[in-house]
């Protein structure tokens, strides 16, 4: 008699142990990768701020006489421009990081660009295009110097040989003495500027409630030309309370301290420019909490934390 067997139930083939283990490991690696991406500050920072330039700053790096970028410079003849007296452009040699923010710096009454030239390579080597200018005449007053700073910015971004290296939306102004007063005038006229830094500034106008540009006012405790009590302090106090602003008073300094290499001026100017032109919050640590008095700082006031 022929017997018929019921067909056995079909089961899908079981994966081998090695294949199962491989899959689990791959899944775990993917999960870990997602967690690392979410936690890694670098990845998020790059996406959030494309304007960061240079390595993460340290106290040593912002006090150094040179930053991480090699620099070049080019002279601009007064005969080739209008609205200001020519000058020197300092810029990072490499183009690998894209464009850079820029700052124009004016000298003071009776002075030439040589008096503020030390700031050129120092700031450029940290990742800025820097234009130190001569004024039309050495006797030009702050309002004229303000207009000349803006003319120099326009030349830098529109006609200069390095214009393709500059991000025209990220610009700032600085100046010494009447040039410092001029930097306030420029910021008043062009509210799109990202930073202004008057260095022992002088101006007959003491109040600046119209400014919308983050401003670092630098004074000197021994200034007899533009005493802080009648210049830098009123400048700072008159700035809007809602504005990102700071007041740095140098200890043991004179009106002419900004005319030679000075670590304290460079350190806080660089941090201010980085924070507000590049929106680089890595530099916030040097500005907030407010720096305490020291051998080189008589006083520091400011709005912290910064909002821009």
C-alpha positions, 0 to 999 in steps of 0.5 A: 500500500502506497503511503502519502506523507503530508508536505512539511511546513516551509520555513524561510532559511535562518540567517547565519549567526555571522550575518546577524552579528554584522547587521547588529554592528552596522545598526549600532555604528549608524546610531553612534554616528548620528549621536556623534553628529548631533553632539559634535560642536564642529559639525553644527557650528560649520552649518550654523556659521559659514563665516568662521575663519581660522582655528579655535581661539585661545588666549595665546592666539589672540594675544599673538603678534600674528595669527594663522594666515600668511598675509600679503599687502598692496599699496593703493595710490591716492591718484587711483582713488577718490574720496580718500587719500589712498592706503595699504591693503593687508589680506590673507594670501590663501583663498581656500577659506573663501571670502573674508570680512573687512575693516578700514582704519583711519589715522588721527589728526596730522597723522598718516597711515603709518601711525596705525599700520601695525594693525594691518598685518596683525588683524589680516593674519587672523582672517580679515582684509584690512585697509589702513588709509591716508586721509585727503589732508592730515587736518581733516575733521571727524565728519570728513574722516567718517565719509572717507572711511566709507569711500575706502570701504566702497573702493575695497569692495567694488574696485580694489584688486582684492575685491573678490576676497571680501564679503561686502556684507561683513564690514567694519571701521576703526580709527585713532583720535579724529579717525576714531571720531570718524568711525562713529560718524561712519557707523552713524551714516551706514547702519549696515556696518557690523562693527566700529572701534574708536581708539582714543577717539576725539569728536565734538559730538559727544552723543551717539544714540543713533548708532546701530552698529556694535561698538567697542570704545577704547579710551586711555586713563592718561589721555590729555588730548581726548580725556575719557571723561569728555570723550570716550566715556560720554561716547559709550554712555550715549550709545543705545542701551539695547546695542551690543557695546563695550568700553575698554579703558587702558591703564597707564596709557596715553592718547597715542598708545594706539600708534604702536603695537599694543597687545590689549588693543589688538586682543579686544579689537580682534575679539570684537571684530570676530564676534560681530563681523564674522558672528564667531561666537567662539570669541564671546569668551574673551568679551563676556564675562566682562574682563576685570581690571588688570595691569593693562585694563583700568576699567571695562564695561559692556553689555553681556551676553551679546545678542547680535 
